């Protein structure tokens, strides 16, 4: 991603969530209130009226009781921005950000000059390092990048060394042939050298962080102390803040003021994290999850965060070698790997690692993250590889199974939708293959989950998936495709509901006369299908023209009949859903969405985790014992500890980018 934004720190750009006191921030939170009240009490006690008035005025104008400190936000942005340009090898952007953050006197100090020398060497060798990581030899044009480092050395001389003999090999770097093989300088291309440099860069950035005021330590123990476990004070403070925010939100809604959807998403994520610190909290579930009418996927069950936590340890696989094998052409694969494994067996092994019910869910989620972290399908490094796999009839089903599993995670969805060519091929397969064939099942599962993504929704609507879904749901005979099974109805209705959140999706539903189809399925015995149909109706009823058609078609009488039946059966979820629909059908006043605006502005799926569809992968796995899968991956075992350490470092960094959420 490498823009520096609040979203990189788990913060919504539109509405910044309030921080807790156990992270580096000075603003909002229970501790901030305590400090401000203590200062006010001190000033009042000594009859310092003018300072007290001035202090209260400044606190109000700066928003300390409502917003996180601009100091903390700026430090976080600076660190992430500079490190992002460092990782991307963007020399110019790094230089600009570095000079803005690091004071000139610090850059001119001996330590600053020595660090600059190492940074110049890093950027000069960046393209060579990338080629070496892919297992190739650098070409002449990559080696020419060292000319800029030679120019730097000629201008600065040896003044940068500052008595540090470990820097001396850098002066030979641009003057030796094949520096990555030369015994004196090849260390520069090692992962250890890169990690040490990155740590020193981050440490230099952290030095610019202003010291935490002493008053915070006087109030309670510093959060950076040895005991890093969350204190009860911090847990209760966050719960109190969430409750207070919930009351404010309800007050706004009661007054008819719209509330950003991101506020609910952020609060839900924070509450889920707090469950881990409250006795019995993991066993408590929000009932609102069961009936929410918004972007969603069919969920088989709800597991606690403890049971689904991602395993932090990687399997001993060389993922770069695995990527080269999967993304290679048949000729390249034969020349580089021989007959050690076949492509179908390797893809089946990957699918087995992702979905086999015999493996614990945390291990499967860890392997899933590794797939998109190390670009195993070549979406980033070889964009033609994944479309080619989807076009290959021998492995297309296995590839779709892998994509269906990847789409179970927010990070996997982002990975897949970044390949527009692959997304188009998947849509084509969904529309062209017979219903309930193995290809259809895998691609529908994947496409339904991808429909949680706004960018994917646009492409799916554009390529006619609304029309396809309405046709399948409304044609029980499935003319030309076969009769739709419960699976097709369940996942197809969920996908349609997500697409109907968009203005373009609503228009397509109107054009396809969705109302009769919805009325036919509203009383389906499957509660998941009913929920999806109700969610689609809820979106469409925001349109005046659809409300008029629904009134003429007798939807209100049908809803009241269903409501009465659900009440008698004690089906509280259906009762609430029907009540929502009746309110939309007969609004007291024109709502902001009546003109057909978007029902949601952002992806709201980052808290979705349902990697539990083992039955889908069972169609393709074959050997359930897992022995053949392990044998197929043997040629890709990591042979050195250096490879494992480098991968573990990258994996932890990827986990931080995709799953770290600050309370």
C-alpha positions as CSV (number, residue, x, y, z in Angstrom):
1,X,0.0,0.0,0.0
2,X,2.7,2.6,0.3
3,X,0.7,5.6,1.2
4,X,1.1,7.0,4.6
5,X,-2.4,7.3,5.9
6,X,-4.4,6.7,9.1
7,X,-5.7,3.5,7.6
8,X,-2.2,2.0,7.8
9,X,-2.4,2.2,11.6
10,X,-5.9,0.6,11.8
11,X,-7.6,4.1,11.9
12,X,-10.4,5.1,9.7
13,X,-9.6,8.3,7.8
14,X,-13.1,9.7,8.1
15,X,-13.6,9.2,11.8
16,X,-10.5,8.7,14.0
17,X,-11.3,6.3,16.9
18,X,-10.3,7.4,20.4
19,X,-7.2,5.7,21.7
20,X,-6.7,4.0,25.0
21,X,-4.0,5.1,27.5
22,X,-1.9,1.9,27.2
23,X,-0.5,3.0,23.8
24,X,1.7,6.1,23.1
25,X,-0.9,8.8,22.8
26,X,-1.7,11.9,24.8
27,X,-5.3,12.8,24.1
28,X,-8.7,11.3,25.1
29,X,-9.0,8.2,27.2
30,X,-9.7,7.8,30.9
31,X,-6.1,8.7,31.9
32,X,-6.3,12.0,30.0
33,X,-9.5,12.9,31.8
34,X,-7.8,12.1,35.2
35,X,-4.7,14.3,34.4
36,X,-6.8,17.3,33.2
37,X,-9.1,17.1,36.3
38,X,-6.0,16.8,38.6
39,X,-4.5,19.9,37.0
40,X,-7.8,21.8,37.3
41,X,-8.1,20.8,40.9
42,X,-4.6,21.9,41.7
43,X,-5.1,25.3,40.1
44,X,-8.4,25.8,41.8
45,X,-7.0,24.8,45.2
46,X,-4.3,27.5,45.0
47,X,-6.9,30.1,43.7
48,X,-5.1,30.4,40.4
49,X,-8.2,31.6,38.6
50,X,-6.7,33.1,35.5
51,X,-4.4,30.1,34.8
52,X,-7.4,27.8,35.4
53,X,-9.6,29.6,33.0
54,X,-6.8,29.7,30.3
55,X,-6.1,26.0,30.8
56,X,-9.7,25.0,30.4
57,X,-10.0,27.2,27.3
58,X,-6.9,25.7,25.7
59,X,-8.1,22.1,26.5
60,X,-11.4,22.8,24.9
61,X,-9.9,24.4,21.8
62,X,-7.4,21.6,21.3
63,X,-9.9,18.8,21.7
64,X,-7.8,16.8,24.2
65,X,-10.8,15.1,25.6
66,X,-12.1,14.0,22.2
67,X,-9.2,13.4,19.9
68,X,-5.9,11.5,19.9
69,X,-2.9,13.7,20.2
70,X,-1.6,15.2,17.0
71,X,1.9,14.5,18.4
72,X,1.2,10.7,18.5
73,X,-0.5,10.7,15.1
74,X,2.4,12.6,13.5
75,X,5.1,10.3,14.9
76,X,3.2,7.2,13.8
77,X,2.7,8.7,10.3
78,X,6.3,9.7,10.0
79,X,7.6,6.3,11.0
80,X,5.3,4.4,8.7
81,X,5.9,6.8,5.8
82,X,9.7,6.5,6.0
83,X,9.7,2.8,6.5
84,X,7.2,2.3,3.7
85,X,9.4,4.2,1.2
86,X,12.4,2.2,2.5
87,X,10.8,-1.1,1.9
88,X,9.6,-0.1,-1.5
89,X,13.1,1.0,-2.5
90,X,11.8,4.5,-3.5
91,X,15.0,6.5,-3.1
92,X,13.6,9.9,-3.9
93,X,10.5,9.6,-1.6
94,X,12.6,8.2,1.2
95,X,15.1,11.1,0.9
96,X,12.3,13.7,1.0
97,X,10.6,12.1,4.0
98,X,13.9,11.4,5.8
99,X,15.0,15.0,5.5
100,X,11.7,16.3,6.7
101,X,11.7,14.1,9.8
102,X,15.4,13.9,10.9
103,X,16.9,17.2,11.9
104,X,19.8,18.6,9.8
105,X,22.2,18.5,12.8
106,X,21.4,14.9,13.4
107,X,22.1,14.0,9.8
108,X,25.4,15.9,10.0
109,X,26.5,14.0,13.1
110,X,29.0,11.1,12.7
111,X,26.2,8.6,13.4
112,X,23.9,10.2,10.8
113,X,26.6,10.2,8.1
114,X,27.4,6.6,8.7
115,X,23.8,5.7,8.5
116,X,23.5,7.7,5.2
117,X,26.4,5.7,3.8
118,X,24.6,2.4,4.5
119,X,21.3,3.8,3.1
120,X,23.0,4.9,-0.1
121,X,24.4,1.4,-0.4
122,X,21.0,-0.1,0.2
123,X,19.2,1.9,-2.5
124,X,22.1,1.3,-5.0
125,X,21.7,-2.5,-4.5
126,X,17.9,-2.6,-4.2
127,X,17.2,-3.8,-7.8
128,X,20.0,-6.4,-7.5
129,X,18.6,-7.6,-4.2
130,X,15.2,-8.1,-5.8
131,X,16.6,-10.1,-8.7
132,X,18.6,-12.3,-6.3
133,X,15.5,-13.0,-4.1
134,X,13.7,-14.3,-7.2
135,X,16.6,-16.7,-7.8
136,X,18.0,-15.0,-10.9
137,X,21.4,-13.4,-11.7
138,X,21.4,-9.6,-12.0
139,X,21.8,-8.2,-15.4
140,X,24.1,-5.3,-16.5
141,X,21.4,-2.7,-16.1
142,X,20.9,-3.7,-12.4
143,X,24.6,-3.5,-11.8
144,X,24.8,-0.1,-13.3
145,X,22.7,1.2,-10.4
146,X,26.0,1.0,-8.4
147,X,27.3,4.0,-10.4
148,X,25.3,6.4,-8.3
149,X,26.9,4.9,-5.2
150,X,30.3,5.4,-6.8
151,X,29.5,9.0,-7.4
152,X,28.3,9.4,-3.8
153,X,31.6,8.0,-2.5
154,X,33.7,10.2,-4.8
155,X,31.9,13.3,-3.3
156,X,32.0,12.3,0.3
157,X,35.3,10.3,0.6
158,X,35.8,8.3,3.7
159,X,34.4,10.9,6.0
160,X,31.3,8.9,6.5
161,X,33.0,6.0,8.1
162,X,33.7,7.8,11.4
163,X,36.1,5.2,12.6
164,X,33.7,2.3,12.1
165,X,35.7,-0.4,10.4
166,X,32.6,-2.5,9.6
167,X,31.7,0.1,7.0
168,X,34.9,-0.2,5.1
169,X,33.7,-3.0,2.7
170,X,31.0,-0.6,1.4
171,X,33.8,1.5,-0.3
172,X,34.7,-1.6,-2.4
173,X,31.1,-2.3,-3.4
174,X,30.8,-0.4,-6.7
175,X,34.3,-1.4,-7.8
176,X,34.2,-5.2,-7.8
177,X,32.6,-7.4,-10.4
178,X,29.6,-9.5,-9.3
179,X,29.6,-7.9,-5.8
180,X,26.9,-10.3,-4.6
181,X,29.5,-13.1,-4.9
182,X,32.6,-11.3,-3.7
183,X,33.6,-12.5,-0.2
184,X,34.4,-9.0,1.0
185,X,31.1,-7.3,0.1
186,X,28.4,-10.0,-0.4
187,X,27.3,-9.5,3.2
188,X,25.6,-6.3,1.9
189,X,23.1,-8.6,0.1
190,X,22.3,-10.7,3.1
191,X,19.0,-10.6,5.0
192,X,20.9,-9.9,8.2
193,X,22.5,-6.8,6.8
194,X,19.1,-5.5,5.6
195,X,17.3,-6.2,8.9
196,X,20.1,-4.5,10.9
197,X,19.8,-1.4,8.6
198,X,16.0,-1.3,8.9
199,X,16.2,-1.6,12.7
200,X,18.7,1.3,12.8
201,X,16.5,3.4,10.5
202,X,13.4,2.8,12.7
203,X,15.4,3.5,15.9
204,X,16.6,6.8,14.4
205,X,13.0,7.7,13.6
206,X,11.9,6.8,17.1
207,X,14.5,9.1,18.6
208,X,12.5,12.0,17.2
209,X,9.5,10.9,19.3
210,X,9.1,13.5,22.1
211,X,9.6,12.1,25.7
212,X,6.5,11.1,27.5
213,X,5.6,13.8,30.1
214,X,6.5,12.8,33.7
215,X,2.9,13.4,34.9
216,X,1.8,10.2,33.1
217,X,4.2,8.1,35.1
218,X,3.1,9.8,38.3
219,X,-0.5,8.9,37.7
220,X,0.1,5.2,37.1
221,X,2.8,2.7,36.0
222,X,4.1,3.4,32.5
223,X,2.6,1.1,29.8
224,X,6.0,0.3,28.5
225,X,7.1,-1.3,31.8
226,X,8.1,-4.9,31.9
227,X,4.6,-6.2,32.6
228,X,3.0,-5.7,29.2
229,X,-0.3,-7.4,30.1
230,X,-3.3,-5.1,29.9
231,X,-4.3,-3.8,33.3
232,X,-7.9,-4.0,34.5
233,X,-7.8,-0.2,34.6
234,X,-7.2,0.0,30.8
235,X,-9.8,-2.7,30.0
236,X,-12.5,-0.9,32.0
237,X,-11.5,2.4,30.6
238,X,-11.9,1.1,27.1
239,X,-15.2,-0.6,27.9
240,X,-16.4,2.7,29.5
241,X,-15.4,4.6,26.4
242,X,-17.1,2.2,24.1
243,X,-20.3,2.4,26.1
244,X,-20.1,6.1,26.2
245,X,-19.6,6.2,22.4
246,X,-22.6,3.9,22.0
247,X,-24.9,6.2,23.9
248,X,-23.7,9.2,21.9
249,X,-24.4,7.2,18.7
250,X,-27.9,6.3,19.8
251,X,-28.6,9.9,20.8
252,X,-27.5,11.0,17.3
253,X,-29.7,8.4,15.6
254,X,-32.7,9.3,17.8
255,X,-32.3,12.9,16.5
256,X,-32.2,11.7,12.9
257,X,-28.5,12.4,12.5
258,X,-26.8,9.8,10.2
259,X,-23.8,7.9,11.7
260,X,-20.8,6.8,9.7
261,X,-20.8,3.0,9.2
262,X,-17.1,2.9,10.0
263,X,-18.0,3.9,13.6
264,X,-19.9,0.6,14.1
265,X,-17.1,-1.4,12.4
266,X,-14.4,0.1,14.6
267,X,-16.4,-0.4,17.8
268,X,-17.1,-4.0,17.0
269,X,-13.4,-4.7,16.3
270,X,-12.3,-3.1,19.5
271,X,-15.0,-4.9,21.6
272,X,-13.8,-8.2,20.1
273,X,-10.3,-7.5,21.1
274,X,-11.4,-6.6,24.6
275,X,-13.2,-9.9,25.0
276,X,-9.8,-11.6,25.4
277,X,-9.2,-9.7,28.6
278,X,-12.5,-10.2,30.3
279,X,-13.2,-13.5,32.1
280,X,-15.8,-15.4,30.0
281,X,-15.7,-12.6,27.3
282,X,-14.8,-15.0,24.5
283,X,-18.0,-17.0,25.2
284,X,-20.2,-13.9,24.8
285,X,-21.4,-13.1,21.3
286,X,-23.3,-10.0,20.1
287,X,-26.8,-11.1,19.0
288,X,-26.8,-8.3,16.5
289,X,-24.4,-10.3,14.3
290,X,-27.2,-12.8,13.6
291,X,-29.5,-10.4,11.9
292,X,-27.5,-7.6,10.5
293,X,-28.6,-6.5,7.0
294,X,-25.3,-5.6,5.5
295,X,-22.3,-7.0,3.6
296,X,-21.8,-10.6,4.7
297,X,-21.1,-14.2,3.8
298,X,-22.9,-17.4,4.8
299,X,-21.4,-18.3,8.2
300,X,-21.4,-21.9,9.4
301,X,-20.6,-21.1,13.0
302,X,-19.0,-18.6,15.2
303,X,-15.6,-19.4,16.8
304,X,-13.9,-17.5,19.5
305,X,-10.9,-15.3,18.6
306,X,-8.7,-17.6,20.7
307,X,-9.6,-20.6,18.5
308,X,-9.0,-18.7,15.2
309,X,-5.9,-16.7,16.1
310,X,-3.3,-16.8,13.3
311,X,-0.3,-19.0,14.0
312,X,2.8,-16.7,14.2
313,X,5.1,-19.5,13.0
314,X,5.6,-20.3,9.3
315,X,6.0,-23.9,8.0
316,X,9.5,-24.7,6.8
317,X,8.8,-24.0,3.2
318,X,10.8,-21.8,0.8
319,X,7.8,-19.7,-0.4
320,X,10.0,-17.9,-3.1
321,X,10.8,-21.3,-4.6
322,X,7.2,-22.3,-4.4
323,X,6.1,-19.1,-6.2
324,X,8.7,-19.6,-8.9
325,X,7.4,-23.2,-9.5
326,X,3.7,-22.2,-9.6
327,X,4.2,-19.1,-11.8
328,X,6.6,-20.7,-14.2
329,X,5.7,-21.7,-17.8
330,X,5.7,-25.5,-18.4
331,X,9.1,-25.2,-20.1
332,X,10.6,-23.1,-17.3
333,X,9.2,-25.5,-14.7
334,X,10.8,-28.5,-16.4
335,X,14.2,-26.8,-16.8
336,X,14.4,-25.4,-13.2
337,X,12.7,-28.2,-11.2
338,X,12.7,-31.3,-13.3
339,X,10.1,-33.9,-12.4
340,X,10.3,-33.4,-8.6
341,X,6.6,-32.5,-8.5
342,X,3.8,-31.8,-10.9
343,X,1.8,-28.6,-10.9
344,X,-1.5,-30.3,-10.0
345,X,0.1,-32.1,-7.1
346,X,1.6,-28.9,-5.7
347,X,-1.6,-26.9,-6.0
348,X,-3.5,-29.8,-4.4
349,X,-0.9,-29.7,-1.5
350,X,-1.4,-25.9,-1.1
351,X,-5.2,-26.4,-1.1
352,X,-4.8,-29.1,1.5
353,X,-2.7,-26.8,3.8
354,X,-5.3,-24.1,3.5
355,X,-8.5,-26.1,4.1
356,X,-8.0,-29.6,5.5
357,X,-10.1,-30.0,8.6
358,X,-7.4,-32.2,10.0
359,X,-5.2,-29.2,10.5
360,X,-5.9,-26.6,13.3
361,X,-7.5,-23.4,12.1
362,X,-4.7,-21.1,13.3
363,X,-2.2,-23.1,11.2
364,X,-4.4,-22.9,8.2
365,X,-4.9,-19.2,8.6
366,X,-1.1,-18.7,9.0
367,X,-0.5,-20.6,5.8
368,X,-3.2,-18.5,4.0
369,X,-1.5,-15.2,5.1
370,X,1.8,-16.6,3.8
371,X,0.3,-17.2,0.4
372,X,-0.6,-13.6,-0.2
373,X,2.3,-12.3,1.8
374,X,4.9,-14.0,-0.4
375,X,2.8,-13.7,-3.6
376,X,2.7,-17.4,-4.2
377,X,0.3,-17.0,-7.1
378,X,2.4,-14.3,-8.7
379,X,-0.4,-11.6,-8.6
380,X,2.2,-8.9,-8.0
381,X,5.4,-10.2,-9.5
382,X,4.0,-12.1,-12.6
383,X,0.5,-10.8,-13.4
384,X,0.0,-13.3,-16.2
385,X,0.5,-16.4,-14.0
386,X,-2.8,-16.5,-12.2
387,X,-5.0,-15.9,-15.3
388,X,-3.0,-18.7,-17.0
389,X,-3.8,-21.1,-14.2
390,X,-7.5,-20.3,-14.4
391,X,-7.4,-20.9,-18.2
392,X,-5.7,-24.3,-17.7
393,X,-8.4,-27.0,-17.6
394,X,-6.0,-29.3,-15.8
395,X,-5.6,-27.1,-12.8
396,X,-8.4,-24.5,-12.9
397,X,-10.5,-26.3,-10.3
398,X,-7.6,-26.5,-7.9
399,X,-6.7,-22.9,-8.5
400,X,-10.3,-21.9,-7.8
401,X,-10.3,-23.9,-4.6
402,X,-7.3,-22.0,-3.5
403,X,-8.9,-18.7,-4.4
404,X,-12.1,-19.6,-2.6
405,X,-10.0,-20.3,0.6
406,X,-8.0,-17.0,0.2
407,X,-11.2,-15.1,-0.2
408,X,-12.1,-16.1,3.3
409,X,-9.7,-13.5,4.7
410,X,-9.8,-9.7,4.1
411,X,-6.1,-9.8,3.2
412,X,-6.7,-12.6,0.7
413,X,-9.6,-10.7,-0.9
414,X,-7.4,-7.6,-1.4
415,X,-4.7,-9.9,-2.9
416,X,-7.2,-11.4,-5.4
417,X,-9.0,-8.3,-6.5
418,X,-5.7,-6.6,-7.3
419,X,-5.6,-8.8,-10.4
420,X,-8.4,-7.5,-12.6
421,X,-7.6,-10.1,-15.3
422,X,-8.1,-12.9,-12.8
423,X,-11.3,-11.4,-11.5
424,X,-12.7,-11.2,-15.1
425,X,-11.8,-14.8,-15.8
426,X,-13.5,-15.9,-12.6
427,X,-16.7,-14.0,-13.5
428,X,-16.6,-15.6,-17.0
429,X,-16.3,-19.1,-15.4
430,X,-19.2,-18.5,-13.0
431,X,-21.5,-17.4,-15.8
432,X,-20.5,-20.2,-18.2
433,X,-20.1,-23.4,-16.1
434,X,-23.1,-25.7,-15.2
435,X,-24.7,-25.1,-11.8
436,X,-23.3,-27.1,-8.9
437,X,-20.3,-28.5,-10.9
438,X,-17.1,-28.5,-8.9
439,X,-15.9,-25.4,-10.8
440,X,-19.2,-23.6,-10.2
441,X,-19.1,-24.3,-6.4
442,X,-15.5,-23.1,-6.0
443,X,-15.9,-20.0,-8.1
444,X,-19.3,-19.0,-6.6
445,X,-17.8,-19.4,-3.1
446,X,-14.9,-17.2,-4.1
447,X,-17.0,-14.6,-5.9
448,X,-19.5,-14.3,-3.1
449,X,-16.7,-13.5,-0.6
450,X,-15.1,-11.1,-3.1
451,X,-18.4,-9.3,-3.3
452,X,-17.6,-7.9,0.1
453,X,-15.0,-5.7,-1.6
454,X,-16.1,-2.4,-3.1
455,X,-13.7,-2.6,-6.0
456,X,-14.8,-6.1,-6.9
457,X,-18.5,-5.1,-6.6
458,X,-17.9,-2.6,-9.4
459,X,-16.4,-5.1,-11.8
460,X,-19.0,-7.8,-10.9
461,X,-21.9,-5.4,-11.6
462,X,-20.3,-4.2,-14.8
463,X,-19.9,-7.8,-16.0
464,X,-23.5,-8.8,-15.4
465,X,-23.4,-10.8,-12.2
466,X,-26.6,-9.1,-10.9
467,X,-28.5,-10.4,-13.9
468,X,-26.9,-13.8,-13.5
469,X,-27.8,-14.0,-9.8
470,X,-31.4,-12.9,-10.4
471,X,-31.8,-15.4,-13.2
472,X,-30.5,-18.3,-11.1
473,X,-32.6,-17.4,-8.0
474,X,-35.7,-16.9,-10.1
475,X,-35.4,-19.9,-12.4
476,X,-35.8,-23.1,-10.4
477,X,-35.6,-25.1,-13.6
478,X,-32.2,-23.5,-14.3
479,X,-32.7,-23.7,-18.0
480,X,-29.4,-24.4,-19.7
481,X,-27.6,-24.6,-16.4
482,X,-29.3,-27.3,-14.3
483,X,-31.4,-26.9,-11.2
484,X,-29.8,-24.7,-8.6
485,X,-29.0,-26.4,-5.3
486,X,-29.3,-25.0,-1.9
487,X,-25.6,-24.0,-2.1
488,X,-26.2,-22.0,-5.2
489,X,-29.2,-20.3,-3.7
490,X,-27.4,-19.5,-0.5
491,X,-24.2,-18.2,-1.9
492,X,-25.9,-16.6,-4.9
493,X,-28.4,-14.7,-2.7
494,X,-25.6,-13.5,-0.4
495,X,-23.6,-12.2,-3.4
496,X,-26.7,-10.4,-4.8
497,X,-27.4,-8.8,-1.4
498,X,-23.8,-7.4,-1.3
499,X,-24.1,-6.1,-4.9
500,X,-27.4,-4.5,-4.2
501,X,-25.7,-2.2,-1.7
502,X,-24.4,-0.2,-4.7
503,X,-26.4,2.3,-6.7
504,X,-25.5,0.5,-9.9
505,X,-26.5,-2.8,-8.4
506,X,-29.9,-1.5,-7.3
507,X,-30.5,-0.2,-10.8
508,X,-29.7,-3.6,-12.3
509,X,-32.1,-5.3,-9.8
510,X,-34.9,-2.9,-10.9
511,X,-34.2,-3.7,-14.5
512,X,-34.4,-7.4,-13.8
513,X,-37.7,-7.2,-11.9
514,X,-36.2,-8.5,-8.7
515,X,-39.4,-8.2,-6.6
516,X,-41.2,-11.4,-7.7
517,X,-38.0,-13.4,-7.2
518,X,-37.5,-11.9,-3.7
519,X,-41.2,-12.6,-2.7
520,X,-40.8,-16.2,-3.9
521,X,-37.8,-16.8,-1.6
522,X,-38.8,-14.8,1.4
523,X,-40.3,-17.9,3.0
524,X,-37.6,-20.3,2.0
525,X,-36.9,-22.9,4.8
526,X,-33.1,-21.9,4.9
527,X,-32.7,-19.0,7.3
528,X,-29.5,-17.9,5.6
529,X,-31.3,-17.5,2.2
530,X,-34.2,-15.6,3.9
531,X,-31.7,-13.2,5.6
532,X,-29.9,-12.5,2.2
533,X,-33.2,-11.9,0.4
534,X,-34.4,-9.6,3.3
535,X,-31.1,-7.7,3.1
536,X,-31.5,-7.2,-0.7
537,X,-35.1,-6.0,-0.2
538,X,-33.9,-3.6,2.5
539,X,-31.4,-2.0,0.1
540,X,-34.0,-1.8,-2.8
541,X,-36.7,-0.3,-0.6
542,X,-34.6,2.8,-0.2
543,X,-35.7,3.6,-3.8
544,X,-39.1,5.3,-4.2
545,X,-39.9,3.5,-7.4
546,X,-39.3,0.1,-5.9
547,X,-41.4,1.0,-2.8
548,X,-44.3,1.9,-5.2
549,X,-43.9,-1.4,-7.1
550,X,-43.7,-3.3,-3.8
551,X,-46.9,-1.7,-2.5
552,X,-48.8,-2.5,-5.7
553,X,-47.5,-6.1,-5.6
554,X,-48.8,-6.6,-2.0
555,X,-45.5,-6.9,-0.3
556,X,-46.8,-5.2,2.9
557,X,-49.5,-7.9,3.4
558,X,-46.9,-10.6,2.8
559,X,-44.5,-9.1,5.3
560,X,-47.2,-8.8,8.0
561,X,-48.1,-12.5,7.4
562,X,-44.5,-13.6,7.8
563,X,-44.1,-11.4,10.8
564,X,-47.1,-13.0,12.5
565,X,-45.9,-16.5,11.8
566,X,-42.4,-15.7,13.0
567,X,-43.8,-14.2,16.2
568,X,-45.8,-17.4,16.9
569,X,-42.7,-19.5,16.3
570,X,-40.5,-17.4,18.5
571,X,-38.2,-16.5,15.6
572,X,-36.8,-13.2,16.9
573,X,-34.3,-12.8,14.1
574,X,-37.0,-13.0,11.4
575,X,-39.3,-10.7,13.4
576,X,-36.6,-8.0,13.6
577,X,-35.8,-8.3,9.9
578,X,-39.4,-8.0,8.9
579,X,-39.9,-5.0,11.1
580,X,-36.9,-3.3,9.5
581,X,-38.5,-4.0,6.0
582,X,-41.9,-2.6,7.1
583,X,-40.2,0.5,8.3
584,X,-38.4,0.9,5.0
585,X,-41.6,0.2,3.0
586,X,-43.5,2.9,5.0
587,X,-40.9,5.5,5.9
588,X,-42.1,8.4,8.1
589,X,-40.1,10.8,6.0
590,X,-37.8,10.7,3.0
591,X,-34.4,9.1,4.0
592,X,-31.0,10.3,2.8
593,X,-30.7,7.1,0.7
594,X,-34.1,7.5,-1.1
595,X,-32.4,8.9,-4.2
596,X,-30.6,5.6,-4.6
597,X,-27.3,6.5,-3.0
598,X,-24.8,4.0,-1.8
599,X,-25.8,2.1,1.3
600,X,-22.2,1.8,2.5
601,X,-19.1,3.8,1.6
602,X,-16.3,1.4,2.6
603,X,-15.4,-2.2,2.7
604,X,-16.9,-3.4,6.0
605,X,-15.5,-7.0,5.9
606,X,-12.2,-6.8,7.8
607,X,-13.7,-8.5,10.8
608,X,-15.1,-11.3,8.7
609,X,-13.3,-14.6,9.2
610,X,-15.0,-17.8,8.2
611,X,-12.3,-20.2,7.0
612,X,-14.4,-23.1,7.8
613,X,-15.7,-24.4,4.5
614,X,-13.8,-27.7,4.5
615,X,-16.7,-29.4,2.6
616,X,-15.9,-27.2,-0.5
617,X,-12.3,-28.2,-0.6
618,X,-13.2,-31.8,-0.1
619,X,-14.4,-32.0,-3.7
620,X,-10.8,-31.4,-4.9
621,X,-8.4,-32.7,-2.2
622,X,-8.5,-36.3,-3.1
623,X,-6.1,-37.8,-0.5
624,X,-7.5,-36.8,2.9
625,X,-4.6,-38.3,4.8
626,X,-2.3,-35.5,3.7
627,X,0.7,-37.7,3.0
628,X,0.7,-37.0,-0.8
629,X,0.3,-33.2,0.0
630,X,3.4,-33.3,2.2
631,X,5.4,-35.2,-0.4
632,X,4.5,-32.7,-3.1
633,X,5.9,-29.9,-1.0
634,X,9.1,-31.6,-0.1
635,X,11.1,-30.1,-3.0
636,X,10.3,-26.6,-1.6
637,X,11.6,-27.2,1.9
638,X,13.7,-24.3,3.2
639,X,17.3,-25.6,3.3
640,X,18.9,-22.8,5.4
641,X,18.1,-21.0,8.6
642,X,18.8,-17.7,6.7
643,X,15.8,-18.3,4.4
644,X,13.6,-19.2,7.3
645,X,14.7,-16.1,9.3
646,X,14.2,-13.8,6.3
647,X,10.7,-15.2,5.6
648,X,9.7,-15.1,9.3
649,X,10.7,-11.4,9.4
650,X,8.6,-10.6,6.2
651,X,5.7,-12.7,7.6
652,X,5.6,-10.8,10.9
653,X,5.8,-7.5,8.9
654,X,2.9,-8.7,6.8
655,X,0.8,-9.7,9.8
656,X,1.5,-6.2,11.3
657,X,0.2,-4.5,8.1
658,X,-2.9,-6.6,7.7
659,X,-4.0,-7.6,11.2
660,X,-2.6,-5.2,13.8
661,X,-5.4,-3.2,15.4
662,X,-4.6,-0.7,18.1
663,X,-7.2,-0.3,20.8
